[in-house]
Amino acid sequence: MTIRSLPAVGILLVAVAVTAGCGGGDADPSSAAPAPSSSPAPAATGLPSAPTPSAAPPSASGAATPAAPPAAPPSVAPQGPTQRRPASPPPVVLPKRPTGAPGATQVVNAFKAAGLKVPHPKDRSVDCGPDGLGLGCSELIATDAVTVYVFPDEISASDIAETWSGQSYRRGAVVLNYLEAKTPAADRLRYEKVLNGLG
């Protein structure tokens, strides 16, 4: 062997040594460790596999805000059936007494001034209208002794006085009624005299 062939032999030996030390590139691939699988194979035990954990809920910052439920309508208190109130009737307009005729209050005051009894006077002029007696009088004051009617004219007063014949007295448009009074017949002349004096 010449000196020139020594370097070539040395290189060959080094290559063999390196190949033997590393196990060589022709090693059986089955001896290599199996690469780990990304998902384990299901066991052949016949049992169901464990459930796969669900994904974590999205963070509060990235999650969409759920829509608020629709607002409930305002509560309304239950009401009973609507009742219509009857329209109030218009006030009764009584006819005016004729000019110059004394008023019922004036007559009663004259009786009292003359010392005649007129206990418990009550203004019942509303009874002159259609909702009362419907007599068509203008004024009516009742006392326990006598009832004083004033009519809008003498004709109406005369008709009523005739209807109450024997229990009434008329002078002009004024009629004194004794039907419900407690005035003795002997005292009636005194009331009539006072009425006649009123002119």
Number of C-alpha atoms within 10 A of each C-alpha: 5 5 6 8 9 11 9 9 11 10 10 11 11 10 11 11 10 11 12 10 8 9 9 11 9 6 10 8 9 7 7 8 7 8 6 7 7 6 6 7 8 11 9 8 7 7 8 9 11 7 6 6 6 6 6 6 8 9 8 8 7 8 9 9 8 6 6 6 6 6 6 6 6 6 6 6 6 6 6 6 6 6 6 6 6 6 6 6 6 6 7 12 10 18 15 13 20 16 8 9 19 17 21 25 17 13 21 24 14 17 19 14 11 12 10 16 16 17 12 10 15 13 14 14 20 19 19 23 17 12 9 12 12 11 15 19 26 24 24 22 20 23 19 16 22 24 23 23 26 32 29 20 19 19 12 16 23 19 11 20 20 13 10 16 11 11 16 20 23 21 18 18 23 29 25 24 22 22 14 13 14 11 16 10 10 7 11 17 12 15 22 17 11 17 22 12 8 12 10
